[in-house]
Amino acid sequence: MLIADDSPAFRRVAPQVIELSPGFELVGTAATSEEAVELTRGLRPDLVLMDVRMPTMGGLDAARTLAADCGARIVLISSGEREDTPGISATDLPYMAKTSFGPGVLQALWDELEPG
């Protein structure tokens, strides 16, 4: 999986959570939405956690771009609740609050995303 978040603190914590999550492997982190698009296209992760509020391109636009052309499952993340996140109502991509990010939630989210 790939983590795309402009918060250095979240980029430090996320790998620790992923390490505690059986079956998940971190392949990269991105600090900007452009970097996230480039890394996702190159690394081809199965799952991308994309912060909604990213500098320049923005997380929502990057997520839409990736969902349309790379085949990765994209999950939007932010510090608030979905209904409190500006612009998110315009997308049907899954959402997770950063405060709930943990091994159990990550596994449950993946199970929901898996076809079948």
DSSP file (Angstrom, degrees, kcal/mol; ACC not computed):
  #  RESIDUE AA STRUCTURE BP1 BP2  ACC     N-H-->O    O-->H-N    N-H-->O    O-->H-N    TCO  KAPPA ALPHA  PHI   PSI    X-CA   Y-CA   Z-CA
    1    1 A M              0   0    0      0, 0.0    26,-3.3     0, 0.0    27,-1.0   0.000 360.0 360.0 360.0 161.3    0.0    0.0    0.0
    2    2 A L  E     -ab  28  48A   0     45,-2.3    47,-2.7    24,-0.2     2,-0.5  -0.966 360.0-149.5-123.4 137.9    1.0    3.6   -0.4
    3    3 A I  E     -ab  29  49A   0     25,-2.1    27,-2.6    -2,-0.4     2,-0.5  -0.934  11.0-172.8-107.2 125.8    0.3    6.5    2.0
    4    4 A A  E     +ab  30  50A   0     45,-3.0    47,-2.9    -2,-0.5     2,-0.3  -0.942  28.3 133.1-120.4 108.1   -0.2    9.9    0.6
    5    5 A D        -     0   0    0     25,-2.4    49,-0.1    -2,-0.5     6,-0.1  -0.972  50.5-144.9-156.7 136.0   -0.4   12.6    3.2
    6    6 A D  S    S+     0   0    0     47,-0.4    25,-0.1    -2,-0.3     3,-0.1   0.526  76.9  97.6 -81.9  -4.0    1.3   16.0    3.6
    7    7 A S     >  -     0   0    0      1,-0.2     4,-2.2     2,-0.0     5,-0.2  -0.759  60.7-158.9 -87.2 114.3    1.5   15.6    7.4
    8    8 A P  H  > S+     0   0    0      0, 0.0     4,-1.3     0, 0.0    -1,-0.2   0.873  93.5  57.0 -58.0 -35.8    5.0   14.3    8.4
    9    9 A A  H  > S+     0   0    0      2,-0.2     4,-2.0     1,-0.2     3,-0.3   0.925 108.0  45.3 -62.4 -45.2    3.5   13.0   11.7
   10   10 A F  H  > S+     0   0    0      1,-0.2     4,-2.9     2,-0.2    -1,-0.2   0.890 110.0  54.8 -66.7 -37.8    1.0   10.8    9.9
   11   11 A R  H  < S+     0   0    0     -4,-2.2    -1,-0.2     1,-0.2    -2,-0.2   0.760 110.7  47.2 -67.3 -22.7    3.7    9.6    7.5
   12   12 A R  H  X S+     0   0    0     -4,-1.3     4,-0.5    -3,-0.3    -2,-0.2   0.857 117.5  40.5 -81.3 -37.9    5.7    8.5   10.5
   13   13 A V  H >X S+     0   0    0     -4,-2.0     4,-1.7     1,-0.2     3,-0.8   0.883 103.2  67.0 -78.8 -40.2    2.9    6.8   12.3
   14   14 A A  H 3X S+     0   0    0     -4,-2.9     4,-2.5     1,-0.3     5,-0.2   0.868  96.7  53.3 -53.9 -44.8    1.2    5.1    9.4
   15   15 A P  H 3> S+     0   0    0      0, 0.0     4,-2.3     0, 0.0    -1,-0.3   0.862 107.1  53.5 -61.2 -32.5    4.1    2.7    8.7
   16   16 A Q  H <X S+     0   0    0     -3,-0.8     4,-1.2    -4,-0.5    -2,-0.2   0.912 110.0  46.8 -66.4 -41.8    4.0    1.5   12.3
   17   17 A V  H  < S+     0   0    0     -4,-1.7     3,-0.4     1,-0.2     4,-0.2   0.920 112.5  49.8 -64.6 -43.6    0.3    0.7   12.0
   18   18 A I  H >< S+     0   0    0     -4,-2.5     3,-1.5     1,-0.2     6,-0.3   0.883 105.6  56.6 -64.3 -38.6    0.9   -1.1    8.7
   19   19 A E  H 3< S+     0   0    0     -4,-2.3    -1,-0.2     1,-0.3    -2,-0.2   0.825 107.4  49.5 -61.6 -30.9    3.7   -3.1   10.2
   20   20 A L  T 3< S+     0   0    0     -4,-1.2    -1,-0.3    -3,-0.4    -2,-0.2   0.415  95.0  87.9 -85.9   1.0    1.2   -4.3   12.9
   21   21 A S  S X  S-     0   0    0     -3,-1.5     3,-1.8    -4,-0.2    -1,-0.1  -0.862  79.2-134.1-107.4 102.0   -1.4   -5.2   10.2
   22   22 A P  T 3  S+     0   0    0      0, 0.0     3,-0.1     0, 0.0    -2,-0.1  -0.252  88.7  21.3 -56.3 135.6   -0.9   -8.8    8.9
   23   23 A G  T 3  S+     0   0    0      1,-0.3     2,-0.4    -5,-0.0    -5,-0.0   0.398 101.1 106.2  89.8  -3.1   -1.0   -9.1    5.1
   24   24 A F    <   -     0   0    0     -3,-1.8     2,-0.4    -6,-0.3    -1,-0.3  -0.885  43.5-175.9-113.3 143.1   -0.2   -5.4    4.5
   25   25 A E        -     0   0    0     -2,-0.4     2,-0.5    -3,-0.1    -6,-0.1  -0.997  22.9-132.5-137.9 131.4    3.0   -4.0    3.2
   26   26 A L        +     0   0    0     -2,-0.4   -24,-0.2     1,-0.2     3,-0.1  -0.715  24.1 175.0 -82.6 124.1    4.0   -0.4    2.8
   27   27 A V        -     0   0    0    -26,-3.3     2,-0.3    -2,-0.5   -25,-0.2   0.589  62.0 -22.5-103.7 -14.3    5.6    0.2   -0.7
   28   28 A G  E     -a    2   0A   0    -27,-1.0   -25,-2.1     2,-0.0     2,-0.3  -0.957  47.6-134.0 178.7 163.6    5.9    4.0   -0.4
   29   29 A T  E     -a    3   0A   0     -2,-0.3     2,-0.4   -27,-0.2   -25,-0.2  -0.974  16.1-160.8-131.5 149.1    4.9    7.3    1.0
   30   30 A A  E     -a    4   0A   0    -27,-2.6   -25,-2.4    -2,-0.3     3,-0.0  -0.989  14.4-165.6-132.0 139.6    4.1   10.6   -0.7
   31   31 A A  S    S+     0   0    0     -2,-0.4     2,-0.3   -27,-0.2    -1,-0.1   0.581  79.0  40.0 -98.1 -13.8    4.1   14.1    0.7
   32   32 A T  S  > S-     0   0    0     22,-0.1     4,-2.0     1,-0.1     5,-0.1  -0.906  81.3-118.8-131.5 161.4    2.3   15.7   -2.3
   33   33 A S  H  > S+     0   0    0     22,-0.8     4,-2.2    -2,-0.3     5,-0.2   0.874 115.3  53.4 -67.5 -36.1   -0.6   14.7   -4.5
   34   34 A E  H  > S+     0   0    0      1,-0.2     4,-2.4     2,-0.2    -1,-0.2   0.919 109.1  48.9 -63.9 -42.4    1.7   14.8   -7.6
   35   35 A E  H  > S+     0   0    0      1,-0.2     4,-3.0     2,-0.2     5,-0.3   0.886 109.2  53.9 -62.9 -38.6    4.2   12.5   -5.9
   36   36 A A  H  X S+     0   0    0     -4,-2.0     4,-2.5     2,-0.2     5,-0.2   0.912 109.4  47.2 -62.2 -43.2    1.3   10.2   -5.0
   37   37 A V  H  X S+     0   0    0     -4,-2.2     4,-2.3     2,-0.2    -2,-0.2   0.940 114.6  46.6 -63.2 -47.3    0.2   10.0   -8.6
   38   38 A E  H  X S+     0   0    0     -4,-2.4     4,-1.8     1,-0.2    -2,-0.2   0.932 115.4  45.0 -62.0 -47.3    3.8    9.4   -9.8
   39   39 A L  H  X S+     0   0    0     -4,-3.0     4,-3.6     2,-0.2     5,-0.4   0.894 112.4  51.5 -65.8 -39.9    4.5    6.7   -7.1
   40   40 A T  H  X S+     0   0    0     -4,-2.5     4,-1.9    -5,-0.3    -1,-0.2   0.919 110.5  48.3 -64.5 -42.4    1.2    4.9   -7.6
   41   41 A R  H  < S+     0   0    0     -4,-2.3    -1,-0.2    -5,-0.2    -2,-0.2   0.869 120.4  38.2 -64.7 -35.2    1.8    4.7  -11.4
   42   42 A G  H  < S+     0   0    0     -4,-1.8    -2,-0.2    -5,-0.2    -1,-0.2   0.886 124.9  34.8 -82.7 -41.1    5.3    3.4  -10.9
   43   43 A L  H  < S-     0   0    0     -4,-3.6    -3,-0.2    -5,-0.2    -2,-0.2   0.708  87.1-149.0 -90.1 -22.0    4.8    1.1   -7.8
   44   44 A R     <  -     0   0    0     -4,-1.9    -4,-0.1    -5,-0.4    -3,-0.1   0.918  21.4-170.0  54.3  52.5    1.3   -0.1   -8.6
   45   45 A P        -     0   0    0      0, 0.0    -1,-0.1     0, 0.0     3,-0.1  -0.331  27.0-133.7 -68.6 155.9    0.1   -0.6   -5.0
   46   46 A D  S    S+     0   0    0      1,-0.2    27,-2.6    26,-0.2     2,-0.4   0.766  91.0  31.9 -76.3 -26.5   -3.2   -2.4   -4.4
   47   47 A L  E     - c   0  73A   0     25,-0.2   -45,-2.3     2,-0.0     2,-0.4  -0.997  62.4-170.2-139.5 134.7   -4.3    0.2   -1.9
   48   48 A V  E     -bc   2  74A   0     25,-2.6    27,-2.9    -2,-0.4     2,-0.7  -0.991  10.5-156.5-124.9 123.8   -3.7    4.0   -1.7
   49   49 A L  E     -bc   3  75A   0    -47,-2.7   -45,-3.0    -2,-0.4     2,-0.5  -0.902  22.3-168.8 -96.3 114.8   -4.6    6.0    1.4
   50   50 A M  E     -bc   4  76A   0     25,-2.8    27,-2.5    -2,-0.7   -45,-0.2  -0.915  19.2-132.4-115.5 117.8   -5.0    9.5    0.1
   51   51 A D  E     - c   0  77A   0    -47,-2.9    27,-0.2    -2,-0.5     3,-0.1  -0.444  13.5-141.6 -63.2 135.0   -5.3   12.6    2.3
   52   52 A V  S    S+     0   0    0     25,-2.6     7,-1.3     1,-0.2     2,-1.1   0.904  91.3  57.4 -66.2 -41.8   -8.1   14.8    1.1
   53   53 A R  S    S+     0   0    0     24,-0.3   -47,-0.4     6,-0.2    -1,-0.2  -0.762  71.9 150.0 -98.7  95.1   -6.3   18.0    1.8
   54   54 A M        -     0   0    0     -2,-1.1     5,-0.2    -3,-0.1     6,-0.1  -0.919  47.3-100.3-122.6 150.1   -3.1   17.9   -0.1
   55   55 A P  S >  S-     0   0    0      0, 0.0     3,-1.2     0, 0.0   -22,-0.8  -0.240  86.6  -5.7 -66.6 159.8   -1.1   20.9   -1.5
   56   56 A T  T 3  S+     0   0    0      1,-0.3    -2,-0.1   -24,-0.1     3,-0.0  -0.433 137.6  25.9  60.7-104.2   -1.2   21.8   -5.2
   57   57 A M  T 3  S-     0   0    0     -2,-0.5     4,-0.3     1,-0.1    -1,-0.3   0.845 105.6-132.3 -58.9 -36.0   -3.3   19.3   -7.1
   58   58 A G    <>  -     0   0    0     -3,-1.2     4,-2.1     3,-0.1     5,-0.2   0.186  14.6 -96.5  91.8 145.5   -5.3   18.3   -4.0
   59   59 A G  H  > S+     0   0    0     -7,-1.3     4,-2.7     1,-0.2     5,-0.2   0.856 119.4  53.8 -65.1 -37.8   -6.1   14.8   -2.7
   60   60 A L  H  > S+     0   0    0     -8,-0.9     4,-2.4     2,-0.2    -1,-0.2   0.936 111.3  44.5 -65.2 -45.6   -9.5   14.6   -4.3
   61   61 A D  H  > S+     0   0    0     -4,-0.3     4,-2.3     2,-0.2    -2,-0.2   0.908 114.9  48.9 -65.6 -40.8   -8.3   15.4   -7.8
   62   62 A A  H  X S+     0   0    0     -4,-2.1     4,-2.6     2,-0.2     5,-0.2   0.917 111.0  50.7 -63.3 -42.4   -5.3   13.0   -7.4
   63   63 A A  H  X S+     0   0    0     -4,-2.7     4,-2.8     1,-0.2     5,-0.2   0.913 110.4  49.0 -62.4 -43.0   -7.6   10.3   -6.1
   64   64 A R  H  X S+     0   0    0     -4,-2.4     4,-1.7     2,-0.2    -1,-0.2   0.915 111.3  50.3 -62.5 -42.7  -10.0   10.7   -9.1
   65   65 A T  H  X S+     0   0    0     -4,-2.3     4,-1.4     1,-0.2    -2,-0.2   0.936 114.6  43.3 -60.0 -47.7   -7.0   10.6  -11.5
   66   66 A L  H  X>S+     0   0    0     -4,-2.6     4,-2.3     1,-0.2     5,-0.7   0.888 110.8  53.9 -68.6 -39.6   -5.7    7.4   -9.9
   67   67 A A  H  <5S+     0   0    0     -4,-2.8     4,-0.3     1,-0.2    -1,-0.2   0.851 112.0  47.2 -62.6 -33.1   -9.1    5.7   -9.6
   68   68 A A  H  <5S+     0   0    0     -4,-1.7    -1,-0.2    -5,-0.2    -2,-0.2   0.797 127.2  19.0 -79.3 -28.9   -9.6    6.3  -13.3
   69   69 A D  H  <5S+     0   0    0     -4,-1.4    -2,-0.2    -5,-0.1    -3,-0.2   0.482 117.5  47.2-128.7   2.3   -6.3    5.1  -14.6
   70   70 A C  T  <5S-     0   0    0     -4,-2.3    -3,-0.2     2,-0.2     3,-0.1   0.637  80.8-130.0-123.8 -13.8   -4.3    2.9  -12.3
   71   71 A G      < +     0   0    0     -5,-0.7     2,-0.1     1,-0.3    -4,-0.1   0.399  59.9 134.5  82.9  -5.4   -6.5    0.2  -10.9
   72   72 A A        -     0   0    0     -6,-0.4     2,-0.5     1,-0.1    -1,-0.3  -0.449  63.3-112.6 -74.6 151.0   -5.5    0.7   -7.3
   73   73 A R  E     -c   47   0A   0    -27,-2.6   -25,-2.6    -2,-0.1     2,-0.5  -0.761  35.8-153.9 -81.5 126.3   -8.2    0.9   -4.6
   74   74 A I  E     -c   48   0A   0     -2,-0.5     2,-0.5   -27,-0.2   -25,-0.2  -0.889  13.4-173.4-108.6 129.9   -8.2    4.5   -3.3
   75   75 A V  E     -c   49   0A   0    -27,-2.9   -25,-2.8    -2,-0.5     2,-0.3  -0.990  18.7-138.5-121.9 124.8   -9.4    5.3    0.2
   76   76 A L  E     -cd  50  95A   0     18,-2.8    20,-2.3    -2,-0.5     2,-0.3  -0.597  22.4-170.5 -79.4 140.7   -9.7    9.0    1.1
   77   77 A I  E     +cd  51  96A   0    -27,-2.5   -25,-2.6    -2,-0.3   -24,-0.3  -0.955  13.6 154.4-130.3 151.5   -8.5    9.9    4.6
   78   78 A S  E     - d   0  97A   0     18,-1.1    20,-3.1    -2,-0.3    21,-0.3  -0.962  51.0-104.9-163.0 172.1   -8.7   13.1    6.6
   79   79 A S  S    S+     0   0    0     -2,-0.3    20,-0.2    18,-0.2     2,-0.1   0.699  97.8  53.8 -81.1 -18.3   -8.7   14.2   10.2
   80   80 A G  S    S-     0   0    0      1,-0.2    -2,-0.2    16,-0.1    18,-0.2  -0.322  97.8 -75.5-104.0-172.3  -12.5   14.9   10.4
   81   81 A E    >   -     0   0    0     -2,-0.1     3,-1.3     1,-0.1     4,-0.4  -0.487  45.8-109.1 -80.6 156.8  -15.6   13.0    9.7
   82   82 A R  G >  S+     0   0    0      1,-0.3     3,-1.7     2,-0.2     6,-0.2   0.906 118.3  52.0 -53.3 -47.8  -16.7   12.4    6.1
   83   83 A E  G 3  S+     0   0    0      1,-0.3    -1,-0.3     5,-0.1     6,-0.1   0.677 109.1  51.7 -68.0 -15.9  -19.6   14.7    6.3
   84   84 A D  G <  S+     0   0    0     -3,-1.3    -1,-0.3     2,-0.1    -2,-0.2   0.391  87.3  99.3 -97.2   2.1  -17.4   17.5    7.6
   85   85 A T  S X  S-     0   0    0     -3,-1.7     3,-1.5    -4,-0.4     4,-0.4  -0.810  77.2-123.0 -97.8 115.0  -14.8   17.2    4.9
   86   86 A P  T 3  S+     0   0    0      0, 0.0    -2,-0.1     0, 0.0    -1,-0.0  -0.249  88.1   6.4 -58.7 136.4  -15.2   19.8    2.1
   87   87 A G  T >  S+     0   0    0      1,-0.1     3,-1.2   -27,-0.0     4,-0.0   0.269  94.6 108.9  82.3 -11.3  -15.7   18.5   -1.4
   88   88 A I  G X   +     0   0    0     -3,-1.5     3,-1.8     1,-0.3     5,-0.1   0.746  62.6  71.6 -74.6 -21.6  -15.9   14.9   -0.5
   89   89 A S  G 3  S+     0   0    0     -4,-0.4    -1,-0.3     1,-0.3    -6,-0.0   0.698  87.1  67.9 -65.9 -16.2  -19.6   14.6   -1.2
   90   90 A A  G <  S+     0   0    0     -3,-1.2     2,-0.3     2,-0.0    -1,-0.3   0.429  99.0  58.5 -83.2   2.1  -18.7   14.8   -4.9
   91   91 A T    <   -     0   0    0     -3,-1.8   -31,-0.0     2,-0.1   -27,-0.0  -0.940  61.5-154.1-130.7 153.1  -17.0   11.4   -4.8
   92   92 A D        +     0   0    0     -2,-0.3     3,-0.1     2,-0.0    -3,-0.1   0.224  55.1 128.5-106.5  13.3  -18.1    7.9   -4.0
   93   93 A L  S    S-     0   0    0     -5,-0.1   -18,-0.1     1,-0.1    -2,-0.1  -0.390  70.1 -95.9 -65.5 146.0  -14.6    6.8   -3.0
   94   94 A P        -     0   0    0      0, 0.0   -18,-2.8     0, 0.0     2,-0.3  -0.204  42.1-151.5 -61.3 156.4  -14.4    5.1    0.5
   95   95 A Y  E     -d   76   0A   0    -20,-0.2     2,-0.4    -3,-0.1   -18,-0.2  -0.972  15.4-175.4-134.9 144.6  -13.4    7.3    3.4
   96   96 A M  E     -d   77   0A   0    -20,-2.3   -18,-1.1    -2,-0.3     2,-0.3  -0.987  25.1-128.5-140.5 131.6  -11.6    6.8    6.7
   97   97 A A  E >   -d   78   0A   0     -2,-0.4     3,-1.7   -20,-0.2     4,-0.4  -0.586  20.7-130.5 -73.8 138.1  -11.0    9.2    9.5
   98   98 A K  G >  S+     0   0    0    -20,-3.1     3,-1.4     1,-0.3   -19,-0.2   0.832 105.7  64.9 -58.7 -32.3   -7.3    9.3   10.5
   99   99 A T  G 3  S+     0   0    0    -21,-0.3    -1,-0.3     1,-0.3   -20,-0.1   0.723 102.8  47.4 -65.8 -20.1   -8.4    9.0   14.1
  100  100 A S  G <  S+     0   0    0     -3,-1.7     2,-0.3     2,-0.0    -1,-0.3   0.458  80.7 126.1 -98.1  -1.5   -9.8    5.5   13.4
  101  101 A F    <   +     0   0    0     -3,-1.4     3,-0.1    -4,-0.4    -3,-0.0  -0.416  33.4 121.4 -64.6 117.4   -6.7    4.3   11.5
  102  102 A G  S  > S-     0   0    0     -2,-0.3     4,-2.8     1,-0.1     5,-0.2  -0.961  75.3 -85.6-165.3 170.3   -5.5    1.0   13.0
  103  103 A P  H  > S+     0   0    0      0, 0.0     4,-2.3     0, 0.0     5,-0.2   0.890 123.9  46.7 -55.4 -44.9   -4.9   -2.6   12.1
  104  104 A G  H  > S+     0   0    0      2,-0.2     4,-2.3     1,-0.2     5,-0.2   0.915 115.2  45.2 -65.4 -43.0   -8.5   -3.8   12.7
  105  105 A V  H  > S+     0   0    0     -5,-0.3     4,-2.6     2,-0.2    -1,-0.2   0.886 111.8  53.3 -67.8 -38.8  -10.0   -0.9   10.8
  106  106 A L  H  X S+     0   0    0     -4,-2.8     4,-2.3     2,-0.2    -2,-0.2   0.927 111.1  45.8 -61.7 -45.2   -7.5   -1.3    8.0
  107  107 A Q  H  X S+     0   0    0     -4,-2.3     4,-2.5    -5,-0.2    -2,-0.2   0.918 113.1  49.4 -64.4 -44.0   -8.4   -5.0    7.6
  108  108 A A  H  X S+     0   0    0     -4,-2.3     4,-1.8     1,-0.2    -2,-0.2   0.897 111.1  50.4 -62.6 -40.2  -12.1   -4.3    7.8
  109  109 A L  H  X S+     0   0    0     -4,-2.6     4,-1.7     2,-0.2    -1,-0.2   0.926 110.8  48.5 -63.4 -45.3  -11.7   -1.6    5.1
  110  110 A W  H  X S+     0   0    0     -4,-2.3     4,-1.7     1,-0.2    -2,-0.2   0.909 108.7  53.8 -61.6 -42.1   -9.8   -4.0    2.8
  111  111 A D  H  < S+     0   0    0     -4,-2.5    -1,-0.2     1,-0.2    -2,-0.2   0.873 108.7  49.7 -60.9 -37.2  -12.4   -6.7    3.3
  112  112 A E  H  < S+     0   0    0     -4,-1.8    -1,-0.2     1,-0.2    -2,-0.2   0.842 111.5  49.4 -68.5 -33.5  -15.1   -4.2    2.2
  113  113 A L  H  < S+     0   0    0     -4,-1.7    -2,-0.2    -5,-0.1    -1,-0.2   0.740  87.9  98.7 -79.7 -24.0  -13.1   -3.2   -0.9
  114  114 A E  S  < S-     0   0    0     -4,-1.7     2,-0.1    -5,-0.1    -4,-0.0  -0.450  76.2-125.5 -67.5 129.8  -12.4   -6.8   -2.0
  115  115 A P              0   0    0      0, 0.0    -1,-0.1     0, 0.0    -2,-0.1  -0.405 360.0 360.0 -70.4 151.7  -14.7   -7.9   -4.8
  116  116 A G              0   0    0     -2,-0.1    -2,-0.1     0, 0.0     0, 0.0   0.441 360.0 360.0 126.3 360.0  -16.7  -11.1   -4.2
